[in-house]
Amino acid sequence: MDRFVECWEGVADPRSGNAGLHEFYELLMIALCTTLCGGQSAVDMAVFAKAKEPFLRGFLKLANGVPSHDTFSRLFRQLDPAQFGAAFQRFMARFSERIQGVVAIDGKVLRRSFDRASGKSALHMVSAWGCEQRMVLAQIATDAKSNEITAVPKLLEMLSLKGTIVTTDALNCQRAIAQQIVDQGGDYVLALKGNQGSLHDDVSTFLDDPACEASPTKPTVDADHGRIETRTATVATDIEWLQEDHHWPGLAAIGKVVRVRETATKTTTETAYYLLSTALSGERFNEVVREHWGVENRLHWRLDVVMNEDQHRNRLGNGPNNLAVLRHMALNVMQKEPSKGSLRGKFKRAGWDDAYLTKLLALF
């Protein structure tokens, strides 16, 4: 518990008076244990505490008995999300090795977190995913009347980017974001689409020209889920002409990836264009682009399919934001635990096996 309490240093208990009947850090511990065992809501936390009371009393006092679901709901509604997010960063600093490799930035909407009564829109969380560490490195919620473009710079400020390659989708292919990544010592590979106007046209025309001197790499082929995907990458560094017109921060190369997907019923071809701040080899560029999709396949898919995040109905106050951070923490703990098995199986095992749950908590 001492190490666990250290993780939450600087997080103020928002309760007062009779609402503070139960010890603050014990509530957070129960909430984390519930999430590690597949629980989703304040009701689940209360049910878990009652069912696992003998186990919890092994390291918690529970001086005033088992907390109710209203206690958990009130706590997470009132808890300062900035302080809670900062605690997550301290947790990651102790929990994970130095950030390296590819850092993928992408956003996700929590579909059921909207509240029609108050006119509150669904929560939009933007996450930084460490593709090599396979962990959430940081996350931030977008402002109510804003979007990812304003949230990403704040997210990047939380990270040490030296020696990393930051990847984003086309929405976040912005000059200010590119400049910030370079200023923080990182490199970027930014997807490029029509939102940059003539820049996209110039890049696509140059790379698609048969006379272009940049040679495509040897195709890579993957076969999975009933489809075959062939990817061919091209990187061009002769771009002085492009910089004369567009003056893109830190631009060192441009690239494209051609993807051909074959299924039993059809074959499709897609070409994606990118801006690079470092002259990667075609093979490495292909790997980096592929790794970016880890944020979808290993984070967003797991949050939705394994942790059922899109069906969570917590809507009031800061609850959706804080519980999203708690799920990220639980996911990171599961990723760090080395035993074999699916993520879904690990959540079940934590709920069934007190010794395994204790092992997960020991990772703190």
Backbone torsions as a table, in degrees:
resi	resn	phi	psi	omega
1	MET	NA	-32.8	-179.5
2	ASP	-61.9	-44.1	178.8
3	ARG	-67.6	-36.2	179.0
4	PHE	-65.2	-43.4	179.8
5	VAL	-62.1	-37.6	179.0
6	GLU	-60.0	-32.2	179.1
7	CYS	-61.8	-28.5	-173.5
8	TRP	-105.1	17.9	176.9
9	GLU	-59.9	131.9	-179.5
10	GLY	93.4	-6.9	176.3
11	VAL	-92.4	115.5	-175.8
12	ALA	-82.1	139.5	174.3
13	ASP	-72.5	116.1	-175.4
14	PRO	-79.6	-6.4	-174.8
15	ARG	-83.7	159.1	177.6
16	SER	-146.8	159.2	177.0
17	GLY	61.7	-139.8	-178.1
18	ASN	-64.7	-19.4	179.8
19	ALA	-67.0	-18.3	-179.6
20	GLY	-92.9	29.2	-176.5
21	LEU	-61.4	-39.7	-177.7
22	HIS	-98.7	145.3	-175.5
23	GLU	-64.6	132.3	-171.8
24	PHE	-56.6	-52.2	-175.0
25	TYR	-70.1	-27.1	175.9
26	GLU	-67.7	-37.4	176.7
27	LEU	-63.4	-42.6	179.0
28	LEU	-64.7	-38.7	178.8
29	MET	-65.1	-43.1	178.5
30	ILE	-63.8	-41.0	179.7
31	ALA	-62.7	-42.6	178.6
32	LEU	-65.6	-44.4	178.9
33	CYS	-59.8	-42.2	178.9
34	THR	-60.4	-44.6	-179.4
35	THR	-65.8	-39.2	177.1
36	LEU	-64.0	-23.4	180.0
37	CYS	-98.7	11.2	175.9
38	GLY	93.8	3.5	177.4
39	GLY	-69.8	156.0	-172.1
40	GLN	-126.3	-24.9	-168.8
41	SER	-135.3	175.7	176.2
42	ALA	-63.0	-35.5	177.1
43	VAL	-62.8	-42.8	177.7
44	ASP	-60.6	-38.7	-179.6
45	MET	-63.3	-41.6	179.0
46	ALA	-68.0	-41.6	178.8
47	VAL	-64.8	-42.1	178.5
48	PHE	-61.3	-46.0	-178.3
49	ALA	-60.0	-39.6	-180.0
50	LYS	-70.0	-43.7	-177.7
51	ALA	-69.7	-33.4	-175.1
52	LYS	-106.7	21.7	-176.7
53	GLU	-55.6	-44.8	178.9
54	PRO	-59.9	-41.1	178.0
55	PHE	-64.5	-45.7	-177.0
56	LEU	-65.1	-35.1	-180.0
57	ARG	-68.8	-8.8	175.0
58	GLY	-69.1	-21.7	179.1
59	PHE	-141.5	-0.7	174.8
60	LEU	-119.8	150.5	-179.8
61	LYS	-81.0	-41.5	-175.8
62	LEU	48.3	51.4	-173.6
63	ALA	-59.4	-30.6	-179.2
64	ASN	-111.5	29.1	176.0
65	GLY	84.6	-163.5	-176.4
66	VAL	-87.9	129.6	-179.6
67	PRO	-66.5	152.5	177.2
68	SER	-88.8	169.8	178.6
69	HIS	-66.9	-30.1	176.8
70	ASP	-63.4	-35.3	179.3
71	THR	-63.6	-46.9	178.9
72	PHE	-66.5	-43.2	-179.9
73	SER	-60.6	-45.6	180.0
74	ARG	-62.4	-42.2	-178.2
75	LEU	-60.7	-50.6	-175.2
76	PHE	-74.9	-24.2	173.5
77	ARG	-67.7	-36.5	-172.8
78	GLN	-93.9	-19.5	-175.1
79	LEU	-62.9	133.2	-178.9
80	ASP	-66.7	116.3	-176.8
81	PRO	-67.0	-28.6	178.1
82	ALA	-66.9	-43.3	178.3
83	GLN	-67.2	-39.9	-179.6
84	PHE	-66.2	-41.4	177.1
85	GLY	-65.3	-38.0	177.6
86	ALA	-64.6	-36.0	176.8
87	ALA	-65.3	-37.2	176.3
88	PHE	-60.6	-40.5	179.0
89	GLN	-63.4	-40.8	177.3
90	ARG	-65.5	-39.0	176.9
91	PHE	-59.6	-45.2	-179.2
92	MET	-67.6	-35.5	-179.9
93	ALA	-62.1	-34.5	178.9
94	ARG	-85.2	-29.1	-167.8
95	PHE	-90.1	-26.8	-172.7
96	SER	-120.1	153.2	175.1
97	GLU	-71.5	175.4	-178.9
98	ARG	-57.1	138.8	179.6
99	ILE	-63.5	131.5	178.3
100	GLN	-153.4	167.8	179.9
101	GLY	76.8	-145.0	-175.0
102	VAL	-92.9	131.6	174.4
103	VAL	-113.7	113.1	-177.1
104	ALA	-96.9	129.6	-179.8
105	ILE	-108.3	127.9	177.7
106	ASP	-160.6	157.0	-178.6
107	GLY	-110.0	160.7	179.3
108	LYS	-148.0	134.9	177.8
109	VAL	-94.0	132.7	174.7
110	LEU	-87.0	100.8	-164.1
111	ARG	-58.8	-38.4	-173.6
112	ARG	-92.8	9.0	-176.0
113	SER	-88.3	1.2	178.4
114	PHE	-72.4	157.6	179.1
115	ASP	-135.5	103.1	-177.0
116	ARG	-64.0	-35.7	-175.5
117	ALA	-59.8	-40.0	-178.2
118	SER	-99.7	-1.3	-178.0
119	GLY	73.4	20.2	-178.2
120	LYS	-84.2	127.2	-179.8
121	SER	-79.3	166.9	-179.5
122	ALA	-64.6	144.7	-179.3
123	LEU	-67.9	135.4	178.1
124	HIS	-117.1	109.3	-179.7
125	MET	-100.7	133.4	175.5
126	VAL	-108.6	127.7	-174.2
127	SER	-120.2	150.3	170.0
128	ALA	-106.6	118.7	-175.8
129	TRP	-108.0	121.9	174.9
130	GLY	-79.8	104.8	-174.1
131	CYS	-64.9	-34.1	179.9
132	GLU	-79.2	-41.5	178.6
133	GLN	-76.5	-22.3	-175.6
134	ARG	57.4	48.4	-179.9
135	MET	-142.1	154.8	170.3
136	VAL	-74.9	121.4	-178.8
137	LEU	-89.8	-32.0	179.6
138	ALA	-167.9	160.5	175.4
139	GLN	-151.5	156.2	178.5
140	ILE	-152.3	143.9	176.3
141	ALA	-88.2	142.3	176.3
142	THR	-72.7	153.7	175.1
143	ASP	-64.1	154.7	-174.2
144	ALA	-56.5	-36.7	-176.8
145	LYS	-113.0	30.0	-177.5
146	SER	-128.7	-162.8	180.0
147	ASN	-149.6	-171.8	-175.9
148	GLU	-59.7	-33.9	-173.4
149	ILE	-60.0	-34.7	178.2
150	THR	-85.1	-22.3	-178.0
151	ALA	-83.4	-33.5	-175.1
152	VAL	-59.6	-43.9	177.7
153	PRO	-57.5	-38.8	178.0
154	LYS	-67.0	-37.0	178.3
155	LEU	-65.7	-43.4	-179.8
156	LEU	-62.8	-33.7	179.1
157	GLU	-61.1	-24.5	-178.7
158	MET	-77.7	-12.5	-169.5
159	LEU	-112.1	150.5	169.4
160	SER	-93.6	108.9	-170.8
161	LEU	-96.8	-1.9	-176.1
162	LYS	-58.8	125.3	178.3
163	GLY	83.1	4.9	-179.7
164	THR	-104.8	165.9	171.6
165	ILE	-118.3	117.0	-178.0
166	VAL	-93.0	130.9	177.7
167	THR	-118.7	143.6	176.2
168	THR	-140.5	167.2	171.9
169	ASP	-81.8	180.0	-173.5
170	ALA	-66.1	-28.0	179.6
171	LEU	-57.5	-38.1	-176.4
172	ASN	-96.7	14.3	172.8
173	CYS	-80.1	84.2	-175.8
174	GLN	-129.0	146.6	-178.8
175	ARG	-58.2	-43.2	-178.1
176	ALA	-63.6	-39.7	179.3
177	ILE	-68.1	-43.0	177.5
178	ALA	-60.3	-43.7	179.9
179	GLN	-62.9	-41.2	-179.3
180	GLN	-65.3	-41.1	179.0
181	ILE	-60.8	-45.8	179.2
182	VAL	-64.6	-42.6	179.8
183	ASP	-62.2	-30.7	-179.9
184	GLN	-88.3	7.6	174.1
185	GLY	88.9	9.6	179.8
186	GLY	-102.9	177.0	171.6
187	ASP	-116.9	165.4	-178.8
188	TYR	-133.4	153.1	167.1
189	VAL	-132.4	102.4	-172.2
190	LEU	-108.6	127.5	175.7
191	ALA	-65.6	139.5	-174.5
192	LEU	-121.7	126.7	175.6
193	LYS	-134.0	-162.8	-172.6
194	GLY	-69.7	-9.2	-179.8
195	ASN	-68.3	-10.6	175.2
196	GLN	-104.4	18.1	170.9
197	GLY	56.7	-123.2	-173.8
198	SER	-66.6	-21.3	177.8
199	LEU	-61.4	-45.4	178.7
200	HIS	-62.8	-42.5	179.6
201	ASP	-61.9	-42.5	-178.9
202	ASP	-66.2	-43.1	-179.0
203	VAL	-65.7	-47.3	-178.0
204	SER	-65.4	-41.0	179.4
205	THR	-62.3	-41.6	-178.6
206	PHE	-67.6	-47.9	-175.4
207	LEU	-73.3	-25.8	-180.0
208	ASP	-87.3	-6.7	-179.7
209	ASP	-70.6	124.7	179.0
210	PRO	-57.4	-22.9	-179.7
211	ALA	-84.0	-3.1	180.0
212	CYS	-61.1	132.0	-175.7
213	GLU	-78.3	-14.2	179.5
214	ALA	-69.7	128.5	-176.6
215	SER	-96.2	136.7	176.5
216	PRO	-70.8	152.9	178.3
217	THR	-76.8	170.6	172.0
218	LYS	-65.6	132.0	-176.9
219	PRO	-61.2	145.0	171.8
220	THR	-107.2	141.2	-174.9
221	VAL	-124.6	129.5	174.5
222	ASP	-123.8	139.4	176.8
223	ALA	-125.6	119.8	-177.8
224	ASP	-163.7	153.1	175.6
225	HIS	51.3	38.1	175.1
226	GLY	76.4	15.4	177.5
227	ARG	-138.2	157.3	175.4
228	ILE	-115.9	127.3	179.7
229	GLU	-119.7	126.0	177.3
230	THR	-112.3	127.0	-177.3
231	ARG	-122.0	130.8	177.7
232	THR	-124.5	126.0	-175.8
233	ALA	-110.8	148.5	176.6
234	THR	-136.3	133.5	177.5
235	VAL	-126.0	132.4	178.1
236	ALA	-122.5	131.3	179.9
237	THR	-107.8	-7.0	179.4
238	ASP	-83.8	78.4	-170.0
239	ILE	-126.1	17.2	179.2
240	GLU	-55.7	-39.4	179.1
241	TRP	-60.0	-35.7	-179.3
242	LEU	-71.0	-41.5	-179.1
243	GLN	-67.8	-29.3	178.5
244	GLU	-61.7	-30.7	-178.9
245	ASP	-93.8	-32.8	-168.7
246	HIS	-114.5	-23.3	175.4
247	HIS	50.4	51.4	-178.9
248	TRP	-78.6	131.9	-176.2
249	PRO	-58.1	123.0	173.0
250	GLY	70.0	9.8	-174.7
251	LEU	-66.6	126.7	179.9
252	ALA	-121.2	-19.1	-178.0
253	ALA	-163.1	163.4	172.2
254	ILE	-127.6	156.1	-177.5
255	GLY	-152.1	166.5	174.1
256	LYS	-143.9	152.7	175.4
257	VAL	-127.3	125.4	176.7
258	VAL	-101.9	121.7	-179.1
259	ARG	-111.9	126.5	175.0
260	VAL	-115.1	117.7	-179.5
261	ARG	-109.2	127.3	-179.8
262	GLU	-117.3	125.9	173.2
263	THR	-121.3	-177.8	-178.7
264	ALA	-66.6	-22.5	-173.7
265	THR	-110.5	-23.5	-177.1
266	LYS	-159.0	165.0	175.8
267	THR	-126.4	129.7	179.5
268	THR	-123.7	151.2	177.7
269	THR	-126.4	133.2	-179.9
270	GLU	-132.5	137.2	176.8
271	THR	-118.6	126.0	179.7
272	ALA	-118.3	141.3	-176.3
273	TYR	-114.6	150.3	-173.0
274	TYR	-141.8	152.7	170.4
275	LEU	-107.1	134.9	-177.0
276	LEU	-124.7	139.6	176.0
277	SER	-94.8	-0.4	177.7
278	THR	-142.1	144.6	-175.6
279	ALA	-81.1	80.0	178.6
280	LEU	-71.6	152.6	170.0
281	SER	-67.3	159.3	178.9
282	GLY	-59.2	-38.1	-179.4
283	GLU	-65.8	-44.5	180.0
284	ARG	-68.6	-39.2	176.9
285	PHE	-58.4	-43.4	178.1
286	ASN	-60.9	-41.7	179.1
287	GLU	-63.8	-43.8	-177.5
288	VAL	-63.2	-45.0	178.9
289	VAL	-61.3	-40.5	178.8
290	ARG	-65.6	-41.6	-178.2
291	GLU	-64.9	-28.8	-179.4
292	HIS	-56.4	-33.4	-177.3
293	TRP	-71.5	-3.8	173.6
294	GLY	-61.4	-30.0	179.5
295	VAL	-66.3	-29.5	176.1
296	GLU	-82.5	-48.2	-171.7
297	ASN	-78.0	-35.5	-173.8
298	ARG	-104.8	-12.2	177.2
299	LEU	-115.0	-68.4	-173.8
300	HIS	-62.2	-41.9	179.3
301	TRP	-62.7	-41.9	-179.7
302	ARG	-68.7	-38.6	177.5
303	LEU	-61.8	-39.3	-177.8
304	ASP	-80.1	-49.3	-170.9
305	VAL	-84.5	-41.5	-177.1
306	VAL	-88.5	-44.0	-176.2
307	MET	-99.1	-0.4	172.5
308	ASN	57.9	35.9	-171.9
309	GLU	-62.6	-38.2	-176.5
310	ASP	-66.2	-15.5	179.2
311	GLN	-98.4	-0.7	178.7
312	HIS	-67.9	132.6	-174.4
313	ARG	-107.5	16.1	175.5
314	ASN	-71.1	120.0	-170.9
315	ARG	-127.3	-20.3	-168.4
316	LEU	-89.8	145.9	174.5
317	GLY	55.2	-137.4	-179.5
318	ASN	-91.6	8.2	-175.7
319	GLY	-56.1	-51.8	-178.3
320	PRO	-57.9	-41.2	-179.7
321	ASN	-64.7	-50.0	-175.5
322	ASN	-67.4	-37.9	179.3
323	LEU	-71.3	-30.3	174.8
324	ALA	-63.8	-41.3	176.9
325	VAL	-63.4	-40.6	179.5
326	LEU	-62.7	-39.0	177.8
327	ARG	-66.2	-39.8	176.9
328	HIS	-60.9	-40.5	179.3
329	MET	-64.5	-44.4	179.2
330	ALA	-63.3	-40.3	178.8
331	LEU	-63.0	-41.3	178.4
332	ASN	-63.6	-40.6	178.8
333	VAL	-62.3	-43.9	178.8
334	MET	-62.9	-38.7	178.7
335	GLN	-66.2	-34.0	-177.6
336	LYS	-75.7	-30.2	-179.0
337	GLU	-69.9	124.6	-165.9
338	PRO	-84.5	-6.4	-174.7
339	SER	-66.0	152.6	-177.8
340	LYS	-77.6	159.1	179.1
341	GLY	129.2	160.7	-180.0
342	SER	-71.8	160.3	177.7
343	LEU	-62.7	-41.8	178.3
344	ARG	-60.4	-40.4	178.5
345	GLY	-64.5	-36.2	178.5
346	LYS	-65.6	-40.5	177.6
347	PHE	-63.0	-42.4	178.2
348	LYS	-64.1	-43.3	-178.1
349	ARG	-62.3	-39.5	178.4
350	ALA	-62.2	-36.1	179.2
351	GLY	-73.0	-30.4	-176.1
352	TRP	-92.1	-28.6	-169.5
353	ASP	-119.5	105.6	-178.8
354	ASP	-61.7	-33.8	-179.4
355	ALA	-65.5	-38.4	179.5
356	TYR	-70.2	-40.3	176.5
357	LEU	-61.6	-40.4	176.5
358	THR	-61.9	-38.4	178.6
359	LYS	-63.0	-40.8	178.4
360	LEU	-64.6	-43.0	-178.9
361	LEU	-66.2	-29.6	179.9
362	ALA	-66.4	-18.8	178.9
363	LEU	-68.3	-14.7	175.8
364	PHE	-72.9	NA	NA
